[in-house]
Amino acid sequence: MRLILFQRDDCHLCDLALEALAQARTPEFASVFVDEDAQLQARYGERVPVLRDEDSGAELGWPFDAAAIVRFLAG
């Protein structure tokens, strides 16, 4: 499972998502800031934070908590 957290700079919800990821003891994930890429900003700009499993293409959009993350990781 390759995880990516799509987020924005200065995003309070993204900070909350990072806290939930820590509470869920999420395995290693990459952070991608959509502000730096016009295509990603168009796709995720209004939806961030979004956790994506690159292997399956599944996405978990905000709002989510630690329990939702655990369910998402379990597939």
Backbone hydrogen bonds, N-H to C=O, Kabsch-Sander energy under -0.5 kcal/mol:
donor,donor_aa,acceptor,acceptor_aa,energy
3,L,1,M,-0.6
3,L,28,E,-0.6
4,I,52,R,-2.3
5,L,30,A,-3.3
6,F,4,I,-0.7
6,F,50,V,-3.1
7,Q,32,V,-2.6
11,C,8,R,-0.7
12,H,10,D,-0.6
15,D,11,C,-1.8
16,L,12,H,-2.0
17,A,13,L,-2.3
18,L,14,C,-2.3
19,E,15,D,-1.8
20,A,16,L,-2.2
21,L,17,A,-2.6
22,A,18,L,-2.0
23,Q,19,E,-2.4
24,A,20,A,-2.1
25,R,22,A,-1.2
26,T,21,L,-2.3
30,A,3,L,-2.6
32,V,5,L,-2.6
32,V,30,A,-0.5
34,V,7,Q,-2.6
34,V,32,V,-0.7
36,E,33,F,-1.4
37,D,34,V,-1.7
41,Q,37,D,-2.8
42,A,38,A,-2.1
43,R,39,Q,-1.8
44,Y,40,L,-3.5
45,G,40,L,-0.5
45,G,41,Q,-1.9
47,R,44,Y,-1.4
48,V,44,Y,-1.7
50,V,6,F,-1.7
51,L,60,L,-2.6
52,R,4,I,-3.0
52,R,50,V,-0.5
53,D,58,A,-2.8
54,E,2,R,-3.4
54,E,52,R,-0.8
57,G,53,D,-3.0
60,L,51,L,-3.1
61,G,59,E,-0.6
62,W,47,R,-0.7
62,W,49,P,-1.3
69,I,65,D,-2.1
70,V,66,A,-2.3
71,R,67,A,-2.1
72,F,68,A,-2.4
73,L,69,I,-2.7
74,A,70,V,-1.7
75,G,71,R,-0.8
75,G,72,F,-0.8
